[in-house]
């Protein structure tokens, strides 16, 4: 791509957009400029054969040709080589529109209505006719059309890649004006190129002449991932037969993506408008379909409240047969829902069976899906489901400040159900955080980019598949300091899993009927509730009940006060027995909630007291309860028994790991707290992927004399500054 040409084009389009100032505020420029750029692009494509199409249209009308046949024949007149017709039967072009300035608004609408059906749908989604009326009323329409007529957007001069960059730039500029998130619409092209390089590495079949493959993006935006994937494969296999599929919920992005597909003579019906997860009005546009390759950059940390009803219903009704059977993530981040959706669309795999070719996925996440959620939670169960099914192939940690709307670190996950033999049962982690180049000029939050040679280096690391492979990387861009670091690690699947074990300690309490402790009875809800009434409509009855309750409260205070002379009890069983005797002697019956209130008010935790027991068994102390994460032992065969959900039994899990848990307790816990025990019924399996921890390099602090010297130097500088102020 000619960088100088591209910069000039961006500048020209933005200068035209600024002519809208007045009737439009800068954040509203998009309403006009995005459809106008698409319209001019189509105008440039169709202008050379315009006269031929008009003549053919007249002939077909005179013959009374059926609409379907007319559509096909007009498409052939515009371009005999096209598979999906693109034409315009209006007499207008941008140049001819300028010849009738007085009627430019109705003529422009006539021009748009003259497009073939697929192109018309694009402008319907832009809602461009509404803007034409506003532009005409504010005397801006002719000015904008005239300025755009001077911009040559023919594909021979501006290819699809450059058009993609132009739309990305415009969307970013418009969203900056509106303080919105540009990342909802597109992904930087170097990130897409990296993903394409990674997903097609080792894919021998895709480079066979005549091979048919499908590529799908459930959050396709303006279509960057689809276009880059297609370009990458065709550059190495021009005879590949590729079909692109995508879904997008934003009207403008969908329209831009479809215009790009239309110009490239690809099927726009394979780009569906709607919410992939399902929002009640729209749903998965490719239900029941499967794809060979899938790429996506779902929005980071975006709530899925609008999709909650549809997603939860599918989760409950279909379970593992639906898209979300493994679990549901936290409501504030739905990115793992998209990965489950994509896995659901993988082809089944059987080696040597062409009908079961399997699939491969590349998806961009922030750090949250790596570790969010406790053991047994939705996110942890989703990770467990993916890893234990041996679908997670690799994760590449990317540099920060790559995206236009956020400076956070991001990660490319590679997921496949047909991993090569050498990769089976393992996951590769790649530290690509230092494979980065600083941009000369930042774009919003984007200050870094991944250069072509760095993409090649990361691709080689993935392809080499070596544990402990090193590379020389820049550790300080200011000084240019470099170090040799380990940038590739390989782990067994079970190394990301752990047993979360609940460790209990016995409850030990002393009891004493002192005035201070008796006063605490009023803080107990069961005791306070004695002096209340639900008979709000009968005031006399209510007063009577309250009075009776207050009398009961005082009787209980007097009762427990009689135990004060026995001093401090160090055994709850003895205290409980004496309380029962005192109540019987006083002719009182203490309900269970009231007895518990007395224990809570008069009791205090005491490590010297006897263990409190319930039916002979030690009662656990919730305040001393702790958990231990025990790594899955070597030789663990995956997948483990999967009973997802807090109400599911874990007997098989406990039976499998009972010895592991007991050995850990004997080694790590009991030497320090001999009275501890494990509540096996609460044992859960958790999974997390601590990428950064595995590549952490310890840096010892500087020597103390050196730090002290720097402090003294700073103190001296401060003293000199103070002298200057006092002089």
ABEGO torsion letter per residue (X at the ends): XBAAAAAAAAAAAAAAAAAABGABBAAAAAAAAAAAAAAAAAAAAAAAAAAAAAAAAAAAAAAGBBAAAAAAAAAAAABAABABBBBBABABBAAAAAABAAAAAAAAAAAAAABBAAAAAAAAAAGAAAAAAAAAAAGAAAAAAAAAAABBABAAABBAAAAAAAAAAAAAAAAAAAGBBAAAABBBAAAAAAAAAAAABGBAAAABBGBBBBBBBABAEAGAAAAAAAAAAAAABAABBBBBBBBBABAAAAAAAAAAAAAAGBBAAABBBEBAAEAGABBBAABGBBBABBBBBBBBGBBAAAAAAAAAAAAAAAEAABAAAAEBBBAABAAAAAAAAAAAABBBBBBGBAABAEBBBBBBBBAAAAABEBBGBAAAAAAAAAAAAGABABBBBBBBGABAABABBBBBBBBBABBBAAABGBBBBBBAAABBBBBABBBEABABBBBAAAAAAAAAAAAAGBBGBBBBBBABAAAGBBBBBBABBBBBAAAABBBBBBBBBBBBBBBBBBAAAAAAAAABAAAAAAABBABAABAAAAAAAAAAAAAAAAAAAAAAAAAAAAEBBABAAAAAAAAAAAAAAAGBBBBAAAAAAAAAAABBBBAABBBBBBGGBBBBBAAABBBBBBBBBBGBBOBBBBBBEAABBAAAAAAAAAAAAAAAAAAAAAAABAABBBBAAABBBBBBBBAAAAABBBBBBBBAAAAAAAAAAAAAAAAAAAAAAAX
